[in-house]
Amino acid sequence: MAQTATIHNFDIELADADRNLYETLALRVARHPSESEEYLVTRVLAYVMEFAEGIEFSRGVSDPDDPAISIRDLTGRIKTWIDIGTPEAARLHKAAKSGARVVVYTHKNPEQFLKQLAGEKIHRPDELELYAMDRGLVAALAARLDRRVAFSVSITDRELYLSIGTETLTGAVTRLTLVVSP
């Protein structure tokens, strides 16, 4: 019998000082059996970091050509393509050719990710926005993952301050630089 997705509910109080954005988010997020807890947590944190009108999660593995998260305009055109993990260069090339802003949040080894992309053909590589999530923060939040999770998050200078229960977790989101060959 095939395993089904697990639904996680996140109640998040967002205070993003970098963008002067304050919201209360109630997210229902499906976690496919092949998806790690770290990937799910990174997906949720990326959603929070990029929160804007028109943001939505993809339908997951049923739509492998879609980004993990997208921000669409009123016509349905993707304005921002947001991927999680370590997408291949060909995927980023395709995303960049769509004309959308392309952002990647990785929870894996950032040096390895940059090495994987080095020298590969990617459209507009200098416009890619690559970020490394603090791996300690991702692991700490993943350890507290439950079917229902409530936390508040403050963002200042791309530093996340998460209050969950009586605990505070912190971690930076670091911009990565892809070395582009001439």
C-alpha positions in Angstrom: 0.0 0.0 0.0 1.4 3.4 -1.0 2.1 5.9 1.8 0.2 9.1 1.8 1.3 12.6 2.6 1.2 13.9 6.2 -0.5 17.2 6.7 1.3 19.7 9.0 -0.4 22.8 10.3 1.7 25.8 11.1 0.4 28.8 13.0 3.1 31.5 12.5 3.3 35.1 13.8 5.6 36.8 11.3 7.5 40.1 12.1 9.8 40.9 9.2 11.6 44.1 10.1 13.6 43.9 6.8 10.5 44.4 4.8 8.3 46.1 7.4 5.9 43.1 7.1 3.7 41.8 10.0 1.3 38.9 9.4 -0.4 36.0 11.0 -0.1 32.9 8.8 -2.0 29.7 9.1 -0.4 27.1 6.7 -1.5 23.6 5.9 1.5 21.9 4.4 1.6 18.4 2.9 4.7 16.4 3.5 5.3 13.6 1.0 6.7 10.4 2.5 10.0 11.0 0.4 10.4 14.5 1.9 12.7 14.9 4.9 11.8 16.9 7.9 14.6 19.3 7.2 13.3 19.9 3.6 9.8 20.5 5.0 11.1 23.0 7.6 13.2 24.8 5.0 10.2 25.0 2.7 8.2 26.6 5.5 10.9 29.0 6.4 11.5 30.0 2.8 7.7 30.7 2.5 8.0 33.0 5.5 11.1 34.7 4.1 9.5 35.3 0.8 5.9 35.9 2.0 4.0 38.2 -0.4 0.7 38.5 -2.2 0.2 35.6 -4.6 2.6 33.1 -2.8 1.7 29.4 -2.9 3.2 26.0 -2.3 3.3 23.7 -5.4 1.4 20.5 -5.5 4.6 18.7 -4.8 5.8 15.6 -6.5 2.7 15.5 -8.7 4.1 18.6 -10.4 7.9 18.0 -10.6 8.4 20.8 -13.2 6.9 23.5 -10.9 8.9 25.3 -8.2 8.5 24.3 -4.6 7.0 27.7 -3.9 6.0 30.4 -6.3 4.7 33.9 -6.3 2.3 34.6 -9.1 0.7 37.7 -10.5 -3.1 38.0 -11.0 -2.8 36.4 -14.5 -1.1 33.3 -13.0 2.4 34.1 -14.4 5.2 33.2 -12.0 6.9 36.3 -10.8 9.2 34.5 -8.3 10.4 30.9 -8.6 11.5 29.5 -5.2 13.3 26.2 -5.0 14.5 24.3 -1.9 17.5 22.1 -1.5 20.1 21.7 -4.3 18.3 21.9 -7.6 20.3 21.0 -10.7 21.7 23.6 -13.0 19.4 22.6 -15.8 16.4 23.3 -13.6 17.7 26.7 -12.6 18.5 27.5 -16.3 14.9 26.7 -17.2 13.6 28.8 -14.3 15.7 31.8 -15.2 14.6 31.7 -18.8 11.0 32.0 -17.7 11.8 35.7 -16.8 10.9 35.1 -13.1 13.1 36.1 -10.2 14.8 32.8 -9.1 15.5 32.1 -5.5 16.9 28.9 -3.8 17.0 28.2 -0.1 19.3 25.3 0.7 19.5 23.3 4.0 22.3 21.2 2.7 26.1 21.8 2.4 26.3 25.2 0.6 29.9 24.7 -0.6 28.9 21.4 -2.2 25.9 23.1 -3.8 28.0 25.9 -5.3 30.5 23.3 -6.5 27.7 21.4 -8.2 26.6 24.5 -10.1 30.1 25.9 -11.0 30.8 25.9 -14.7 27.3 24.8 -15.6 25.1 26.5 -18.2 22.6 28.7 -16.3 20.7 31.6 -17.9 21.4 34.9 -16.0 23.5 33.2 -13.3 24.4 36.5 -11.8 20.7 37.2 -11.1 20.2 33.9 -9.1 19.5 34.5 -5.4 21.0 31.6 -3.5 20.7 31.4 0.3 21.9 28.9 2.9 19.6 28.3 5.8 21.4 27.9 9.1 21.6 24.2 9.4 21.4 24.2 13.2 18.2 26.2 13.1 16.7 23.8 10.6 17.7 20.8 12.6 16.4 22.3 15.9 13.0 23.2 14.3 12.8 19.8 12.6 13.3 18.2 16.0 10.2 20.0 17.2 8.1 19.2 14.2 4.6 17.9 15.0 1.3 17.7 13.1 0.5 21.2 14.6 3.3 23.7 15.2 2.9 27.3 16.5 5.7 29.7 16.6 6.6 33.4 16.1 9.4 34.5 13.9 11.2 37.8 13.7 13.5 38.6 10.8 16.1 41.3 11.1 19.0 41.6 8.6 18.2 38.1 7.4 18.7 36.7 10.9 15.7 34.6 12.1 14.6 34.6 15.8 12.1 31.9 16.3 10.0 31.6 19.5 8.5 28.1 19.9 7.0 27.3 23.2 9.4 28.6 25.9 12.4 28.3 23.6 14.1 30.7 21.3 16.0 29.4 18.2 18.1 31.7 16.1 20.0 31.3 12.8 21.1 33.4 9.8 20.1 33.1 6.2 23.3 33.6 4.3 23.5 34.8 0.7 25.7 32.6 -1.4 27.8 33.8 -4.4 27.9 31.6 -7.5 31.2 32.1 -9.3 30.4 32.6 -12.9 32.9 31.6 -15.6 33.4 34.1 -18.4 
